[in-house]
Amino acid sequence: NAGVTQTPKFQVLKTGQSMTLQCAQDMNHNSMYWYRQDPGMGLRLIYYSASEGTTDKGEVPNGYNVSRLNKREFSLRLESAAPSQTSVYFCASSVGGAGEQYFGPGTRLTVT
Amino acid sequence: RKEVEQDPGPFNVPEGATVAFNCTYSNSASQSFFWYRQDCRKEPKLLMSVYSSGNEDGRFTAQLNRASQYISLLIRDSKLSDSATYLCVVISPPGRRALTFGSGTRLQVQP
C-alpha cells in the first residue's frame, strides 16, 4: 500500500516548456487535489476532483490544466511554464469529505 | 486579510516545555477545523481535527473559540520529535470541498 505517489520528484524547466505532473493513489479515495506551496504562502489549491470524471478550479488555477484519468490517477499539466510557477507541488486524496487528506511526497519544480 | 492566519514563529522551546499556538480565521461561517503537521521538506500530515468542545490526543490538545474565531493547539511535555511546522486548516462554505491552509507555525524543540 503505497498511499499517494507523485512523479517526478524534481524537475527543472525552461520558460515556455510544458510538462505533466503525475499523481496516483491506491486507497480507493474518491477525491483528489493539487496544491502548490510557496514560502510564506501556505498551501494553495490549484484544482480538485470530487470524483472520477469531475474537476473544479481552486484558488490558483491559471496556467494549469488537470485530468482525472480514472479513480486512481489525477494529473496536472503546465502548458507553458513560467518562473512564477516555481514551487513545490503536492497531490492529495481523501475518501469523501475534505478534512482528512493524504498527501504525496511532492514535486519540486523550478522554472528558469 | 488572509482567510487563515498564523504566527510563523519560530517557537524555540526546551524539551519538556508546554507550548501553545493560535490560529485565527476570517470567515465566521467556517465549519471544520484541523491541525496538520509538516516536517521539513516533507508532505503535510493530519495531526488532529478540532471539535467545538475541544479535544485531546495524548500530549496534544486542540480548542476552538467560535466567538473570537480562533483555534489553538497545546503541546505538553514537548519532545525533540515535535519539531516541525504546524499548519492550521479550515473548511469554509459554500460547498467547499477543499482545505484552506494557514502558512504555518514553526516549532523547534531544543535538547
HADDOCK unambig.tbl for C-alpha pairs under 7 A between the chains (distance, minus, plus):
assign (segid A and resid 40 and name CA) (segid B and resid 103 and name CA) 5.76 0.50 0.50
assign (segid A and resid 41 and name CA) (segid B and resid 103 and name CA) 5.36 0.50 0.50
assign (segid A and resid 42 and name CA) (segid B and resid 101 and name CA) 5.88 0.50 0.50
assign (segid A and resid 42 and name CA) (segid B and resid 102 and name CA) 5.56 0.50 0.50
assign (segid A and resid 42 and name CA) (segid B and resid 103 and name CA) 3.72 0.50 0.50
assign (segid A and resid 42 and name CA) (segid B and resid 104 and name CA) 6.77 0.50 0.50
assign (segid A and resid 43 and name CA) (segid B and resid 101 and name CA) 5.76 0.50 0.50
assign (segid A and resid 97 and name CA) (segid B and resid 97 and name CA) 6.54 0.50 0.50
assign (segid A and resid 98 and name CA) (segid B and resid 97 and name CA) 5.26 0.50 0.50
assign (segid A and resid 98 and name CA) (segid B and resid 98 and name CA) 5.42 0.50 0.50
assign (segid A and resid 98 and name CA) (segid B and resid 99 and name CA) 6.60 0.50 0.50
assign (segid A and resid 100 and name CA) (segid B and resid 46 and name CA) 6.57 0.50 0.50
assign (segid A and resid 102 and name CA) (segid B and resid 45 and name CA) 6.82 0.50 0.50
assign (segid A and resid 103 and name CA) (segid B and resid 43 and name CA) 6.00 0.50 0.50
assign (segid A and resid 103 and name CA) (segid B and resid 44 and name CA) 6.49 0.50 0.50
assign (segid A and resid 104 and name CA) (segid B and resid 43 and name CA) 6.44 0.50 0.50
assign (segid A and resid 105 and name CA) (segid B and resid 42 and name CA) 6.22 0.50 0.50
assign (segid A and resid 105 and name CA) (segid B and resid 43 and name CA) 5.28 0.50 0.50
assign (segid A and resid 106 and name CA) (segid B and resid 43 and name CA) 6.60 0.50 0.50
